[in-house]
């Protein structure tokens, strides 16, 4: 509107091609070629406007420059301020907006049956301060057609100026639809799918490569427990030590105090013990790693699309893993596909389910916690014993046959799928 927002376009396709940028404070409908800045990728002003009313280049130039350097496929960018951008971003608690089943997402380069993903970053006092957040968002979503800025607006990307303009119009339509659906009194016709109301998912080998846990998370915990014992909060260390002492008593083993926690942690990780004392400590260590950016939860490519599909169908999605509930939340919140926790309604571990994963009573308890009959749930896992336990409790079950998962015996009697998108709910 008027002088708000900004636009930019590359002049040429070479990596070193300069960019045209609109000036600040000039109504866009009054701009002429002479009002534009031409700026090199080294930020040298190759051409400045001759119009005396033009006093400076748009503050968005820093963001434009960063996007072009990160995304060589982008040839033009529109920066817009709109009510829908602000409202929709403010209503989304996560770091990414996802939308599907809206025809106009095709104009943003997304297939009609796929999921549109637009990262969201927090606003900053200046445009220049937005650059680190943009680079992180583009790294997490390398094909994102736009980026939303909370309480500010959006940057929309295109291969050409014309395509950026079309994408901007399509984004405005999508955001308007999403916003109107949230208005009080809005009557949205929602398709509620037949079949199970809840999809319960294992983590390792189901939503997440099994190698991530064994090759990344376990070594991280083993290497960070020592420093944590030296610098962690005394009350946290005391709780962990007490839990290790209790486990040692259950094992009939001696426990000499805090000094033994590090050695036991490494020993139990090697043995892949599923005891709460270890799982809770790992959750503490992993939280620090995720929050510091040292860890990113690895997800199969089909995981976010499947979660979006099931929730769009009106189903609830929950997690059941041997890892602590905190560890589960972390892996989905800080995933390499963005924050996926918005799709998940509950997390269960053997403690909250009151039984190990290969006991039927665990699935009975989970059904009670979710307020469903076991027949209204569908469990997906790569472990045959877990599938058998779920079926014994009355759940439907599917086995995931992923690369790297343990081989399954013949004639196991369960449906199999190589992708969550292939699971027949």
JOQUIPE-V200654 format. One record per helix or strand. SS is the DSSP state (h for helix, s for strand). FROM is the first residue (numbers start at 0). TO is the last residue. If there is no record, write none. Layout:
ss & from & to
SS & FROM & TO
SS & FROM & TO
This chain:
ss & from & to
s & 5 & 9
s & 18 & 20
s & 22 & 22
h & 27 & 29
h & 32 & 34
s & 36 & 38
s & 44 & 46
s & 56 & 56
h & 60 & 69
s & 75 & 79
h & 82 & 90
s & 95 & 98
h & 102 & 107
s & 115 & 120
h & 127 & 139
s & 145 & 148
s & 152 & 157
h & 160 & 180
s & 197 & 200
s & 203 & 203
s & 207 & 207
h & 209 & 230
h & 233 & 250
h & 257 & 270
h & 275 & 290
s & 296 & 296
h & 300 & 311
s & 315 & 319
h & 324 & 332
s & 334 & 334
s & 337 & 337
h & 340 & 342
s & 343 & 347
h & 349 & 352
h & 359 & 369
h & 373 & 375
s & 376 & 380
h & 383 & 391
s & 395 & 399
s & 414 & 416
h & 419 & 421
